[in-house]
């Protein structure tokens, strides 16, 4: 027997067909498990909180907080009606759409104002010296402090809520845009200048792309604060909106309505954040940090 024949004889036999047939299914199961793992891990803390809530209400630790079943029942009635038939039955879509119009309207206006200002403050020294101290002076003032003035300027109603949402979203977007511009590597400007890039083209081709990751961080923070502020904004006498429903629930001692409003705001804010993240991943495909 030659050395080649001996080598071939030492190789392990091919696995039977039955063993190889099961491997694609095993690989699919592993892929499914890897995809499900983040979802399962994300559900751990809410499940523990839900269990504690059920345990606390079942053991009468408090009589003011309804049980999870009572909240789920009222949530169904809030969305579809047919159980309590009160003023809030089957009105979830009305309140949600009203709040969404104020949140997204104020957020879009805040982004449209904050991003250009942030680019100029971060890049142009004269603009930074002129505007940055003013914004830093106003930034620590809480949105709730602007509530009386917004009612004086815009009156009772949606305009006041819109203005407060704008203020809540404006500063996170502005600060992160300035930070992104100030963090651009100076060598990028040198390279762009050597290639003949100058003036407004420097903003479009160098500053804006390099600052875009920080800008999207600001957009996520601003949108989250917009949903945070909507409850305060809808304290200005608006008849519809999730914040208005929560305030009515507080006034009427309807704790289940308050909790339902909180849950809807949380879910809407979560989905909004996911939408901004998806847009960021699409626009930042070139960035290794956003793959």
TIMAR-314853 format. One record per residue (C-alpha): residue in one letter; x negated, y negated, z. Coordinates in steps of 0.02 Angstrom, whole numbers, padded with zeros to 5 digits, always signed. Each point is the difference from the previous one (the first is absolute). Example, Ala and Ser with C-alpha at 12.3 -4.5 7.8 and 13.67 -1.06 7.14 Angstrom:
residues 2
a-00615+00225+00390s-00069-00172-00033
//
This chain:
residues 291
x+00000+00000+00000x-00069-00168-00051x-00010-00151+00115x+00144-00081-00094x+00110+00153+00023x-00043+00004+00186x+00050-00185+00017x+00166+00029-00086x+00033+00151+00110x-00032-00104+00158x+00133-00130-00045x+00162+00015+00100x+00150+00072-00090x+00131-00120-00066x+00147-00025+00118x+00159+00091-00044x+00133-00090-00100x+00120-00006+00149x-00127-00097+00104x-00033-00130-00135x+00185-00020-00036x+00033-00061+00177x-00134-00134-00001x+00096-00133-00098x+00143+00012+00124x-00123-00013+00144x-00081-00153-00077x+00170-00082-00024x+00044+00035+00181x-00163-00078+00058x+00029-00154-00107x+00177-00016+00068x-00065+00016+00178x-00131-00135-00031x+00133-00117-00070x+00120+00035+00143x-00130-00024+00136x+00001-00192+00000x+00191-00001+00004x+00006+00124+00144x-00131-00096+00099x+00095-00163-00029x+00156+00080+00074x-00083+00055+00162x+00012-00166+00094x+00180-00038-00055x+00051+00177+00049x-00078-00021+00173x+00085-00169+00021x+00166+00075-00054x-00021+00143+00124x-00039-00121+00141x+00150-00107-00048x+00115+00152+00003x-00072+00060+00166x+00015-00172+00081x+00180-00029-00053x+00054+00179+00039x-00067-00019+00177x+00085-00169+00023x-00160-00098+00028x+00097-00147-00070x+00182-00027-00043x-00033-00146-00117x-00091+00096-00137x+00110+00114-00107x-00052+00177-00044x-00080+00040-00169x+00162+00083-00054x+00101-00156+00040x-00122-00108-00098x+00003+00121-00148x+00191-00002+00004x+00005-00188+00002x-00132-00009-00138x+00116+00106-00109x+00145-00116+00037x-00111-00153-00030x-00046+00069-00171x+00160+00088-00057x+00139-00036+00125x+00137+00119+00048x-00040+00023+00186x+00021-00161+00098x+00080-00112-00134x-00060-00160+00083x-00070-00160-00076x-00168+00084-00036x+00064+00160-00081x-00069+00030-00176x-00092-00167+00002x-00181+00062+00002x-00028-00038-00184x+00066-00178+00022x-00115-00038+00146x-00148+00088-00079x+00015-00091-00167x+00019-00168+00089x-00158+00029+00102x-00096+00066-00150x+00040-00155-00101x-00070-00111+00139x-00151+00109+00037x-00056+00025-00180x+00045-00177-00051x-00100-00078+00142x-00142+00124-00024x-00016-00033-00188x+00002-00188+00029x-00130+00017+00137x-00113+00105-00113x+00021-00123-00143x-00056-00142+00113x-00131+00088+00108x-00101+00091-00134x-00046-00154-00106x-00034-00101+00158x-00107+00140+00070x-00100+00012-00161x-00034-00187+00001x-00039-00010+00187x-00118+00146-00013x-00090-00060-00155x+00004-00192+00000x-00087-00083+00146x+00096-00164-00012x+00168+00089+00004x-00058+00107+00146x-00054-00153+00100x+00164-00087-00041x+00127+00140+00031x-00079+00133+00110x+00004-00101+00164x+00182-00046-00031x+00054+00181-00028x-00104+00062+00147x+00090-00128+00109x+00172+00059-00054x-00037+00185-00005x+00011+00036+00190x+00174-00076+00011x+00121+00148+00012x+00141+00015-00124x+00128-00008+00140x-00061-00176+00041x+00049-00054-00176x+00178+00061+00023x+00074-00165+00065x-00088-00102-00133x+00053+00118-00139x+00181-00020+00055x-00020-00189+00000x-00084-00004-00172x+00104+00133-00088x+00155+00014+00107x+00085+00159+00058x-00004+00142-00124x-00111+00096-00119x-00119-00143-00042x-00064-00007+00178x-00027+00189+00001x-00089-00013-00168x-00118-00136+00065x-00045+00100+00155x-00038+00155-00103x-00110-00108-00111x-00098-00063+00151x-00020+00175+00070x-00071+00070-00161x-00104-00151-00053x-00146+00001+00121x-00051+00185-00012x-00006-00014-00189x-00095-00164+00006x-00131+00057+00126x-00034+00165-00087x-00015-00086-00168x-00126-00124+00071x-00095+00143+00080x-00003+00097-00163x-00068-00149-00098x-00131-00041+00131x-00057+00182+00000x-00036+00008-00187x-00181+00049-00032x-00095-00156-00061x-00092+00109-00125x+00164+00022-00094x+00008-00187-00029x-00181-00001-00060x+00032+00143-00119x+00159-00081-00067x-00091-00166-00026x-00137+00087-00098x+00136+00073-00112x+00073-00172-00033x+00146+00006+00123x+00041-00165+00085x+00142-00110+00059x+00174+00076+00007x-00064+00159-00084x-00104+00032+00157x+00162+00007+00101x+00086+00119-00120x-00145+00118-00037x-00102-00001+00161x+00085-00076+00151x+00174+00072-00019x-00051+00181-00040x-00130+00003+00140x+00122-00074+00127x+00146+00110-00053x-00025+00136+00133x+00008-00131+00139x+00148-00084-00084x+00098+00164+00002x-00042+00021+00184x+00074-00172+00029x+00154+00045-00103x+00030+00154+00105x-00017-00098+00162x+00107-00141-00066x+00140+00115-00056x-00003+00090+00168x+00014-00166+00092x+00140-00053-00118x+00104+00148+00059x-00054-00040+00179x+00058-00181-00014x+00166+00037-00085x+00085+00033+00167x-00052-00172+00063x+00044-00079-00167x+00175+00071+00002x+00032-00075+00171x+00037-00163-00092x+00185+00035-00023x+00001+00111-00154x+00152+00114-00006x-00086+00147-00086x-00169+00084+00019x-00082+00132+00107x-00061-00131+00123x+00175-00071+00012x+00070+00174+00031x-00129+00029+00138x+00044-00165+00083x+00187+00043-00011x-00038+00168+00078x-00090-00085+00143x+00143-00123+00027x+00131+00139-00003x-00107+00120+00106x-00001+00123-00146x-00169+00078+00031x+00027+00131-00135x+00020-00140-00129x-00162-00080+00060x-00094+00164-00017x+00075+00034-00173x-00056-00172-00059x-00175+00032+00068x-00011+00168-00088x+00056-00074-00167x-00126-00142+00013x-00138+00125+00041x+00042+00111-00148x+00018-00147-00120x-00166-00073+00058x-00085+00168-00017x+00063+00025-00178x-00048-00179-00045x-00176+00029+00064x-00013+00160-00102x+00053-00095-00155x-00136-00131+00027x-00127+00138+00030x+00050+00087-00162x-00017-00163-00096x-00169-00030+00080x-00063+00172-00047x+00056-00029-00179x-00086-00169-00014x-00155+00054+00097x-00038+00163-00090x-00177-00064-00027x-00031-00016+00188x-00066+00159+00087x+00088-00052+00162x+00171+00002-00084x-00002+00163-00094
//
